Amino acid sequence: MSKNLYIVPYDFTPTSEKALAYALHVGRHVATEIRLIHLAKDRAKGMEKVKLLDELIKNTQTPSSVELTKMVKVGDIFSDIGKIAKKEKAQLIIMGTHGMKGMQWLFGSFAMKILQSCECPFLIVQKNTKIEEIAHISVPIDLTKESMQIVGVAGDMARIMKSDVTVLVEKQSDPMLISRIQNRIGIVQNEYEEKGVKCDINFVKKKGSYQKKIIKHAKENKVGLIALAFHSESLFPQFDTFAQNLITNKSGLPVLIINSKLASSLYY
């Protein structure tokens, strides 16, 4: 049986421990190799971490569908995680980030900086992320073609987790924009029908913060995962507040996010 490869950057912090726990949770639903990646400053420190990871793997209970492995390399997480994921043909990177307390902006920016160098999707969790079944996935899209690149990835996750999908769309008043968004909706519905995923469309008012409306919808509808494409036009994508605030949401909801500029279509 072929397996998916999920990469978990692991540095022995509580957030990386939560990322591993969430990866094991997802791995219960699909044949998966979960590879713990530790990037050390030098060879001596790397050798120390090899022993610690061996002990961790030995003492971690894994579902029968999961193979837990490790990789320790000398390198830098900002430049090397993306290279490793591409070389190893990983389907997903599951990573922990800090939430809304303390240095929220700084650690959110770290996550965004790593994301901008990677082609494959990220599933980002926080220390307060609950490990539970995902009944509903929220997929916000807009008028840009880049926002559509999360659709297939979210659909594959929904199929794996046996989740429903709600596509969030801002209402439009201009006839030309209405036509464009209806075309987008048709594409989404066809793709999810082909994947056997139940899909609803939810129109939200255009006025106000789209980010706040996404979070509000998630709270009111027991959403277990938010999925979005990151496509900032900024020279420094790590400073994109829309995506950054979503991945560090106060509720700790996991966020499936993809860099639409680098994304390829082959994942799950």
Secondary structure, 3 states (H helix, E strand, C coil): CCCEEEEEECCCCHHHHHHHHHHHHHHCCCCEEEEEEEEECCHHHHHHHHHHHHHHHHHCCCCCCEEEEEEEEECCHHHHHHHHHHHCCCCEEEEECCCCCCCHHHHHHHHHHHHCCCCCCEEEECCCCCCCCCCEEEEECCCCCHHHHHHHHHHHHHHHHCCEEEEEEECCCCHHHHHHHHHHHHHHHHHHHHHCCCEEEEEECCCCCHHHHHHHHHHHCCCCEEEEEECCCCCCHHHCHHHHHHHCCCCCCCEEEEECCCCCCCCC
